[in-house]
Amino acid sequence: MPSIRQMALAAVTRRYPLYSGCGTLANHRLIRSLAGRATDAHAWARVPGGQIQVDLNEYIGRAAYYVGDLDRKVTWICGRIVRPGDTVMDIGANIGLVTVWLASLVGPKGLVYAFEPNPTLQDGLKATIQRNNLDQVRLSNFALGSKRTTLELRVPLDNVGRASLVRYADVPGYEVHQVPVVPLSDIVAEQRIASIRLIKMDVEGFEADVLEGALEVLEVVKPDSILFEVNATRGPLAAHPVFRILRSYDYGFFRVPKCLFRMRLERFEPSSTEHEAGNDFLAAPKGESYERMASLVRAGRQ
């Protein structure tokens, strides 16, 4: 339960107007000092699409409570692309911030497949789904990868959004969980999914493994759009396995620039730049589909 001081602070900080910097603001030393550490850290936060259960002592929880979002650029992109009745996927659902928004966008006749392997988040996610009556959400408590296996998930104690299957192996101070891994192609075949409007993927360095387990999906279903993050890399992005895989299935790209008051994406060619292009990207099949997507995300023409 938030304190009166924390509720009063949130009433001010939630007026933050910019698309970029939500997480940074909510976790700034000044804001954390004014808020104080929560003794009862669990709270409900209003976010786009509904309410989510958050931890006020954790990075993403603070962003959701004190600003109402973690990354408004992602929220905007989803809102531009997703339509009622669509089937979408939230790979790396975390505390459900994007899941709730996607569920609102697809409506009761759509479907949201949410994947989150971190066992410490499961109860909160289920509570969020129940509180918002999200019958259209299918929550899975395993990770997606290139094959069926079990891997070690390392979770930073103060930022569950940084949990990773490939990072922090030699760093102390992390919770460690053994989690099951399943290929996305298996899920799509089992559920007989014929179309996917959007895949949002935020898996902290495991993106290429997820795509390796989704090659049949890329070839047969051909998702309309894939929103993903790439970081901690050097050299031309064309050599990065995520771009290499998606290019081999004839996807084109947009980069997500840091925006303040007006959102738009930019057409992007991975072979033409180093990693300074940014961290967030959107992929869409080349041709007419790419041009329609460009119009939706205000990318303009080259």
N, C-alpha and C positions, 0 to 999 in steps of 0.2 A: 504494500500500500504506500503510494507516494506521500511525502510530508506536504504540509501547506506551503513550505518554502519551495519545494520542488514543483508543485503544481503552479505556483505563481511564476516561477522562472520559465516553465514550459509555455505559459500563456504569452510570454514575451518572445522567446526564441522561436516559437512556431510561426512567427511572422517573417522569418528569414525569406527573402524573395528570390534568391538566385537558384539556378539549376545545378550549379556545381558547389561543392563544399559543405554539404549537409552533415556528413559524418565528421568532418574536420571541426566544424563549429560546435557540434554537440559534445565533442570530446576534447575541446580546448581546455587548457588548464584553468582558465578563469571560470568557465561554465561549470567545470567539475568542482572547483572550489566553492562557488556560490551554491551549488546543489547539495554538496556534502555527500558522504557515502550513505547509501540506503541500507538501513538495518533489515527491512523487509523488502527485498529487491524486486519482487514480482509485481508487475503492474500491467494494465491494459493500455495500449497506445492506439490512438486513432491514426490510421494510415490510409492511403488511397484504396478504396474498395471495402473498408471495414475496420476491424480492430484486431490486433495481434497481442499475444502474451509476450512480455519482454522482461529482461533482467536489467534493472537500472544501473548495475555495476559493470555492465559489459558493453563493448563498443557499439555494436549494432543496436542493442536494446536502447542505449542512450540516444542514438540517432533517431530511432523511431519515436521515442517518447518526446524528446525535446525539439525536434524539427518536423517530425511526421513522415520522414523518408530517409533512406540512406543515399540514394542516387536518383535525383529527379530526371536525369537524362534517360535512364533505363525506363522509368515510369512513363515518360513521354513517348519513347519509342514503342513500347508495348501498346500504349493507347492509340498510336497512329496505325498500327498494323493489325491488331487483333479485333475480330468482329464477333457478334453474337452467333453462337452455334459452332464456333471453331473448336478444333482440338489443338492444344498447345502443351508444351512440356517445360517444367521448371527443374532443371538438373542442378542440384545444389540449392535446395529450397531454404536451408538455414532456418530462421525463425518464422518464415512464411510471409515476409513482407511482399515479395513479388507474387507469390502464390495467391494471396488474397486479391490482389489487383487483377491478375489474370482471370480468376474465377468471376470477378465482377464483370469483366469485359466479355467473356464467352457466354455468361448468363446460364440459366438452368438447363438449356438445351445443348450447351457445349461441354467439353471435358478438359480438365487440367490434370496431367500426370506429373506429380511432384515426387522428387527423389531426394532423400536426405538420410545418409547413413549414420550420422552422429546420434548415438543412443541417448545422450543427455538432452537432446532437443525433442525427442519423440512425444513426450507427454504434453509439452507446450504446443507443439504443432497440432496434436489431436484436439486440445482444448480450443485452439484458434479455429479449427475447422468446425467444431461443434458450435462455438459461440456465434459464428457467422452463417450457420446452416448451409454449409458448402457441400451439398450432395454431389456436385459436379467434380469434386476433387478426389483423385485416386492417389493416396499417399503410400509410397514404398520406402521401407527402412533399410535399403541397401544402396550401394554405390553402383554406378555404371562404369564399365571398362571393356577391355578387349576380349576377355574370356571369363568364364565362371571360376571364381577363386575366392580366397579370403586374404585381405590385406590389412596392414596396420594403419589406422587413422590417428594422427597426432593433432591434438586440439589445444591451442593456446588458451589459458585460463581466463584472460581478459578480453578475448576477441574470438568468439566461436566462428566468425565468418572467415577466419584464416586457417581453419582446419584443413589438413592436406594429407593425401596418401603418398606424396613423394617428397615433402619438405620436412625440415626440422629433425631429421633422424639423429643428429649429433648435438641437439640443443636440449638442455634440461628445462624443467618447469612446464611440461606439457602432460595433459591427460592422454593416455594411449588406449585405443580400443581396437579389437579385432572385428572387422566388418566384412560382410559378404559383398561380392562384386558379381554383376550380371551384365551381359552384353545387351545394348539397347535393341539390337535386331531381334533378340529372343522375345523381348517384351512386346515389340510391335507385331511380331508374328502371333504370339499367344493372344493378344488383345484384338487382333485383326484390324489394326489401325491402317486406314487407307489414305489418309491425308493428314498433314501436320502444318498448321499455319505458322507457328513460331516455336523454335527451341531456344530457350534462354539457358546458357551454360556458364556456371561460375564454380569451378572445381579446383582452383588453386594449383595449377600446374599439371593437372591430369586430363586436360582437354583432348590431347591427341589420343590418349588411351580410350576415352569415351568415343571418339570418332572411329577408331579402329574397330570398335565393337558395334558400329552403326553403318558399316559400308553398304549392306543390303538396303538399309533405310535411305541412304544417300542416292543409291542407284535406282531403286524401285519407287519409293514413296516421294522422294525429292522434296523435302521440306521447303516451304515457301521462303523461310527466313531463319537464320541462325545468329543469335546475339551472343557474343563470347568475349572473354578477356584474355589477353596475352601479356605477360610481364616476365621480368627476370630473364631476358634474353639479349643477345648481342648479334650485331651483323644484320644483313638484309633479311627482312621478314619473309621474303619468298622462300628462304631456306627453312623456316620454322615448320615443323611437321603439321600443325593445324592448317596453315595456309596451303602447304603442299597437298594435303589430303583433299581439302575443299576445292582447290584448283583442278585437281585430277577428275573431279566430278562436275566440272564446268560451272563453278560458282564464281561470281564476281563479288567485290567488296566495297563497303563504305567504312570510313573511320568516324568515330564519335569524338568531335573536338570538345574542349572545355568551353561550355557556353554559360553565359550569365543570365541575360534577360530574354533571349530569343534562341530557340532550338533549331538546329538543322544538322544534317549529316553531310559528309563530303565523299564524293567518289574517290576510290583509292585503289592503287595498283601496288601490291607488295614488292615487286621487283624494283620499284623506282625509289625506294627510301630505306633508311635505317630505322631502328626502333623508336626514334624520336617522333614517329607518327602518332604515338599514344598507346593506350592500353586496351581500349574498348573498340570492338568492330562488329559490323553487321554483314552477313553474307546472304546472297540471294542468287538463284539460278540466272545465268546470263541470258540475254535476249529480252523478249517482251516482259518477262517476270521481273527482271532487273530494273527495267525502265519504269514499270508500275511501282516498284518499291521505291525507286528514286523520287518519284512524285510524292509518295506518302511521307517520306522522311525529309522532304524539302532539300534534296541533294542537288537539284538543278542539273544543268548540262555542262559537259566539259567544253 
